[in-house]
Amino acid sequence: MTTLGHHRYSRHVLDRLVEGAPAPEGSLGAPARDAFGARLAAVPTLERRRVDAWLVERGGTAPTAFAWSPARSRRALGRGALRRLAADPSRTPRAAVTEEVLDHLARAATGYVGAGTLAAYLAAVDDATRALCAAEAVTWATQTGEAAATLSHPWAIPPADPYYDVPGARTALRGQRDLVVTAGADRVVVRVRAGAPGRTAGAGLRVDLLVDALADPVGRPAARVVGLWPEAGVALTVDGTLADLRAGARAVVRAVVVARRRALEPV
């Protein structure tokens, strides 16, 4: 049976959710990876495809071309700011975000950044838009930092999101993790999101659980994935059970099949 816990978000809920995480069930060995890869390879594609929780939550609807915006920059800037806050707690979130923005602008001024990078976007927009980006990032860094401050276990800001390139399927899986909490021999992955969770948010968390396990060297899943929606006062959890991993794999395959069918529909 799959797990999906619904909790009221409060100051110390994250620490309680970490404490209550059960030990994960087994690991994803070679047979499980091969079977999953074979199911994805059976869905043909002429181009490389990337699957993440967002695609699954949208029911396989292909996203529009990516373009930076204040909302889309909040996590990238906020993560950098949170690292600065962790290194120097005397900073304020606003000061840390300002330093992060200035660092991106300095890189853009060198002329060696790509046209689609965040640095190039921040250098091209006006002051008002840049201020909106900073405000979004301050909110994200503040919410994430406040949640991390309540933890009684060691936590870290991952240097990158987990990726898994499925062999023979021309498919790359991308997960998201904003904090990784070490609880004994296990880990708990935390995501912080804006707005309120939709009906498919649980499926998205299972995809993050799956990608995190596939990216692990020995295929060991996280004990729990926690999704925080501070603005809505909600926290959702899925545990590292084999049932949840299988459900995440089925959701990925289903999204790929739906995306393929829609791509074949006449315009």
C-alpha positions, 0 to 999 in steps of 0.5 A: 500500500502506498503512503501519503501523509497530510499534515498541518504545517507548523514550526516544528512539524518538519522535525517531527516528520523526520523523527517519525520516518520509517526505515526504507524497504530494500533498495533498487537493484539491477533487475528493478532498474532494467525492468523500469528502463525496458518499460520506458524504452518501449515508448518510442521517441525521436528526441531525448526526453526529460521527465520530472515531478512537474510533468507527472503532476500535469498529467504528461502535458508537455511544458512550454519552452522554459523562460526565466521569470521572478517565480522561476528564479526564486528557488535558484537564487534562494538556494544560493542565498541559503548557502550563504546564510548557512556559512554566515548566520549573521547575514539576513535573508535579504542581504544574502539574496542581494549578494547572490544577485550581485554575484550573478550580475558580475558573472554576466558582466564577464560576457562568458555566460550563456544566453539562457542562464539566470545570470544573463536574464538578471542582467537583461531585465529592468530594476523592477523585475530584478527586485521582484526576483529578489523578493521571491528569493527572500521569501523562499530562503526565509521559509526554507531557513526557518524550517531547517532551523527547527531540525534536531538532525544534521541537514545540508543543502544539496549541491545539485538536484538528482538526475538519472539517465535511463539506459537505452530509453533516451530518457533523463529523470530529474528530481528535486531536493532542497534539503537532505536531513541525515537521520541515523543511517537514513536520509529524509529529502525535503522540498519547499514549494510555493502556493498550495498542493494540488491533487497530484502533488503526492504523485510528484513526491513519489517521482522525487522519491524514485529519482533520488533512489535511482541516483543513489549509488546502491539504489537505497531510497530516502526514508521519507520525502517531505513536501512543504507548502508554507504559504498554504500551511500544509506538509505532505509525506511519502515514505521510502516503501517499495509500493511508493517506488513502484507507484512513482515508476508507474506515474513516470511511464504513464506520463511518458505514454500520455506525452507520446500520444499527444505528440502524435495527435494532428494539429 
